[in-house]
Amino acid sequence: MDNRNLFVVDGLERLISSMQQSKLLRCAITDCSWAFKFMSLNEIHDCYEAFRRHCVDMHELALDDSETTMSLDTQSWMMRLAKADC
């Protein structure tokens, strides 16, 4: 395995390890109490779905909005909602 592949594998191992320790993702919007508890990477799709429903219900995201993106910040374990650059 070359150095680039080792870097990717090491990064994934660190991500999985930190996820196993954290187990809780939060909404990055100030004063928002939404959180999603998970046990493994297999649940990340469920997390994105739950976060999208939360944003529709609490942060006025339109159901058919295709310009807004959701992202996962693994440094702070926050889900972020951002308007996509057009």
N, C-alpha and C positions, 0 to 999 in steps of 0.2 A: 504494500500500500504506500502511495507517495505522501509527501507532507501535506498536500492540499486535502486529501481524503482523511488523513489523521486529524487535521484541524476541524473538519466537518463532524467527524465522529466524536471528537472531544467536546465540541460545542453542543451536540445533541445529548451527550451524557450529562453535561453540566445542566442543560435545560431540564432534562427529566429529573435529575436529582433535586433541583430547586423546586420543581413542580410538586414533587413528592413531599417536600418540606412545607411548602406554602399552602396548597390545597384550597386557596380562596382567591378568586379574582374579584376586583371591585371596579365600579364605574369611576372614571377619572373626573367627572364633572363635580366641582366643589359642592359639598354638603349633600351629595347623593348617597343614599344608604344601600344601593343595589350591590349584591354580592352573589357570586356563583361558586359553590363548593364542588370540587371535582377530585377524583381519585387517580386518573390517568390521562394520558394524551388522547385516548380513544374518545373521551368526552368533550374534546375541544369543539367539535361541530355542534353539539348540544349547547355549549356555552355561547357560541356565536348566535344561535337561534334565540336563546333566552335573552341575550343582550339586545338583540334587535327588537324583540317584543317589548322589552323594558323601555327602549328608546322611543318606540311608537307610543306607548302608554304615558310615559313620564316626561319626555323631552321633545314632544311634538314632531317626531320623525314621521313623514308620510309613508304609508304602507308600500306605495309604488316608487319610492325614491330610489333612483339608480345612480345618483351623483354623490351620495354620501357613502363614505367607507368606514368600516369598523376595523380597528387594529388592536393587537395584543402587545402591550409593553411588558416584556418579561423581566425588566429591571425592577419595576415597581409593582408588578402584577396588577396592572390596570387595563381596562378595556377603554378605548378612545373612539369617539365618533367625530369624523371630520368631513367637511365638504370637499369633494374631489376637485382637483384642478381641471378646468375645462380647456 
